[in-house]
């Protein structure tokens, strides 16, 4: 499985961005896919995930109500719509995939088999 993240950029606080993660090598519907982020000098942080099969979604508290993760099976893509961006959302964003993700380890980076290269999101205040 290969993952390609894109869509990052420089925006102002309050703006929106949409990140995309294109999955190749396997239908994305058979994968649970998550977005993580890593700010300068900090560890990798879970942002959101969408489970395979029924597509249940989960978010870290700091993005609930502002971010939305979704899947487009036809395009084999998982997207992260980010609204009302804040300066603290500034980070490199990564998408990751797992074939056997369970809820109890959804926020654990090692639970994901495959990772894409990151895309930088910079939010100016």
C-alpha positions as CSV (number, residue, x, y, z in Angstrom):
1,X,0.0,0.0,0.0
2,X,1.2,3.5,-0.9
3,X,-0.2,6.7,0.5
4,X,0.2,10.1,-1.0
5,X,-0.9,13.1,1.0
6,X,-1.4,16.6,-0.5
7,X,-3.3,19.8,0.0
8,X,-1.2,21.6,2.6
9,X,-0.4,25.2,2.4
10,X,-0.2,28.6,4.2
11,X,-3.5,30.0,5.3
12,X,-4.8,32.5,7.9
13,X,-6.5,31.7,11.1
14,X,-10.2,31.0,10.4
15,X,-9.6,29.7,6.9
16,X,-10.2,26.2,5.5
17,X,-8.0,23.6,3.8
18,X,-8.8,20.2,2.4
19,X,-6.1,17.5,2.6
20,X,-6.2,14.4,0.4
21,X,-4.6,11.0,0.9
22,X,-4.6,8.9,-2.3
23,X,-4.3,5.2,-1.7
24,X,-2.7,2.9,-4.2
25,X,-2.1,-0.8,-4.2
26,X,-5.3,-1.7,-2.4
27,X,-8.9,-0.5,-2.4
28,X,-9.1,2.2,0.4
29,X,-12.4,0.7,1.5
30,X,-10.5,-2.3,3.0
31,X,-8.3,0.0,5.1
32,X,-8.8,2.1,8.2
33,X,-7.1,5.4,7.5
34,X,-6.1,8.1,9.9
35,X,-4.5,11.5,9.8
36,X,-1.8,12.4,12.3
37,X,0.1,15.6,12.6
38,X,3.5,16.6,14.0
39,X,4.2,20.2,15.1
40,X,7.8,21.4,15.3
41,X,9.5,20.0,18.4
42,X,6.5,17.8,19.3
43,X,5.6,14.1,18.9
44,X,3.2,12.7,16.3
45,X,-0.4,13.4,17.3
46,X,-3.6,11.6,16.3
47,X,-6.1,13.8,14.5
48,X,-8.8,11.7,12.9
49,X,-9.6,8.3,11.6
50,X,-12.1,6.5,9.5
51,X,-12.6,2.8,9.9
52,X,-12.9,0.4,7.0
53,X,-16.2,-1.3,6.3
54,X,-18.8,0.9,8.0
55,X,-16.8,4.0,7.9
56,X,-17.1,5.1,11.6
57,X,-15.1,8.2,12.3
58,X,-13.2,9.4,15.3
59,X,-11.5,12.7,16.1
60,X,-9.2,14.1,18.7
61,X,-11.0,16.6,21.0
62,X,-9.2,19.6,19.7
63,X,-10.5,19.3,16.2
64,X,-14.1,18.0,16.9
65,X,-16.6,20.2,15.1
66,X,-13.9,21.8,12.9
67,X,-12.4,18.8,11.0
68,X,-14.1,16.1,9.0
69,X,-12.7,12.9,7.6
70,X,-14.3,11.2,4.7
71,X,-13.7,8.5,2.1
72,X,-14.3,8.6,-1.7
73,X,-14.2,4.9,-2.8
74,X,-14.3,5.8,-6.5
75,X,-11.2,7.9,-6.2
76,X,-9.6,5.7,-3.6
77,X,-9.0,8.8,-1.5
78,X,-9.5,9.8,2.1
79,X,-9.8,13.5,2.7
80,X,-9.6,15.7,5.8
81,X,-11.7,18.9,5.6
82,X,-10.3,21.4,8.0
83,X,-12.4,24.5,8.9
84,X,-11.9,27.3,11.3
85,X,-8.1,26.7,11.3
86,X,-6.1,27.9,14.3
87,X,-2.4,28.7,14.7
88,X,-2.1,25.6,16.9
89,X,-3.1,23.4,13.9
90,X,0.2,24.3,12.3
91,X,2.0,21.0,11.6
92,X,3.1,18.5,9.1
93,X,0.1,16.2,8.4
94,X,0.5,12.5,7.6
95,X,-2.0,9.9,6.5
96,X,-1.6,6.4,7.7
97,X,-3.4,3.1,7.0
98,X,-4.1,-0.1,8.8
99,X,-5.7,-3.4,7.9
100,X,-6.4,-4.4,11.5
101,X,-7.1,-1.2,13.4
102,X,-9.0,-1.5,16.6
103,X,-10.6,1.3,18.6
104,X,-8.3,0.9,21.6
105,X,-5.2,1.7,19.7
106,X,-6.6,4.2,17.2
107,X,-4.3,7.0,18.5
108,X,-1.1,4.8,18.5
109,X,1.2,5.4,15.5
110,X,2.6,1.9,15.6
111,X,-0.9,0.5,15.0
112,X,-0.7,1.7,11.4
113,X,1.2,-0.4,8.7
114,X,1.7,2.2,6.1
115,X,2.4,5.9,6.1
116,X,2.5,8.6,3.5
117,X,4.9,11.5,3.3
118,X,3.6,14.5,5.1
119,X,2.1,17.7,3.9
120,X,2.8,21.0,5.7
121,X,-0.1,23.1,7.0
122,X,0.9,26.5,8.3
123,X,-1.8,28.7,9.9
124,X,-0.8,32.3,10.5
125,X,-2.6,34.2,13.3
